Amino acid sequence: MQHYGAQALTAEAIRLSASQLLTLPLPTGEAAWEEAAGLVQEAHGSADRIGLLIRAGERMMAAFGAEGGVLEWWRERLSATSPPSTPAPPRSRPRPAPR
């Protein structure tokens, strides 16, 4: 991903095209991935939106087996956002076929 750094509008943003996203690996921790997805859905319209999204980020870190400063980067950006005005409807998300 480092060679796509200039694609975003700011130095702190990440912007990838759909074809670039397809090259990224899927998480191997399926249970943690499913839990994170549920937390993200629950966060829409919730009074505890930021808390739920932070928990989702923690579960995604576990799903990818990741460590490091990514979660702090995520938390900093979440605290600067405001909640959406209306809740999004729940969506089913199909799991992509393995390549």
C-alpha positions in Angstrom: 0.0 0.0 0.0 2.9 2.4 0.5 3.2 3.1 -3.2 -0.3 4.5 -3.3 0.3 7.1 -0.7 -0.2 10.1 -3.0 -3.7 9.1 -4.0 -5.4 10.6 -0.9 -6.5 14.2 -0.6 -4.6 14.8 2.6 -1.4 13.3 4.1 -3.5 11.6 6.9 -6.0 9.9 4.6 -5.9 6.6 2.9 -7.6 6.3 -0.5 -7.6 3.2 -2.6 -9.4 2.2 -5.7 -11.6 -0.9 -5.9 -8.9 -2.8 -7.9 -6.3 -1.9 -5.2 -8.6 -3.1 -2.4 -8.9 -6.4 -4.2 -5.2 -7.0 -3.8 -5.3 -6.7 0.0 -5.5 -9.9 2.0 -8.6 -10.9 3.8 -8.4 -11.5 7.6 -7.8 -15.0 8.7 -9.7 -14.7 12.0 -13.2 -15.3 10.7 -14.9 -15.2 14.1 -13.3 -11.9 15.0 -14.1 -10.5 11.5 -17.8 -11.5 11.9 -17.9 -9.9 15.4 -16.3 -6.7 14.1 -18.9 -6.6 11.3 -21.7 -6.9 13.8 -20.3 -4.1 15.9 -20.1 -1.8 12.9 -23.7 -2.5 12.1 -24.7 -1.9 15.7 -22.8 1.4 15.8 -25.0 3.0 13.1 -27.4 5.3 15.0 -26.1 4.2 18.4 -25.4 6.7 21.2 -22.2 4.7 21.8 -21.1 4.9 18.2 -17.5 5.6 18.8 -17.1 3.0 21.5 -18.7 0.3 19.3 -16.4 1.3 16.4 -13.3 1.2 18.6 -14.4 -2.3 19.7 -14.9 -3.2 16.0 -11.4 -2.0 15.3 -10.0 -4.1 18.1 -11.7 -7.2 16.7 -10.4 -6.4 13.2 -6.9 -6.2 14.5 -7.4 -9.6 16.1 -8.9 -10.9 12.8 -5.8 -9.8 10.9 -3.4 -10.8 13.7 -2.2 -7.2 13.6 -0.4 -5.2 16.3 0.9 -1.7 16.4 -0.3 1.8 16.0 -3.1 1.2 13.5 -5.7 1.1 16.3 -4.5 4.4 17.7 -4.6 6.0 14.2 -8.3 4.7 14.0 -9.2 6.0 17.5 -7.8 9.5 16.7 -9.9 9.8 13.6 -13.1 8.4 15.2 -12.9 11.0 18.0 -12.9 13.8 15.4 -16.1 12.5 13.6 -19.7 13.2 14.4 -22.4 10.5 14.5 -24.6 10.1 11.4 -28.0 11.7 11.6 -30.0 8.5 10.7 -29.2 4.9 11.2 -28.2 2.8 8.2 -30.3 -0.2 7.5 -28.6 -3.6 8.2 -27.0 -5.1 5.2 -25.8 -8.6 4.6 -22.3 -8.8 3.2 -21.3 -11.8 1.2 -17.9 -13.2 2.0 -15.6 -12.9 -1.1 -14.5 -16.1 -2.7 -10.9 -17.1 -1.9 -8.4 -16.5 -4.6 
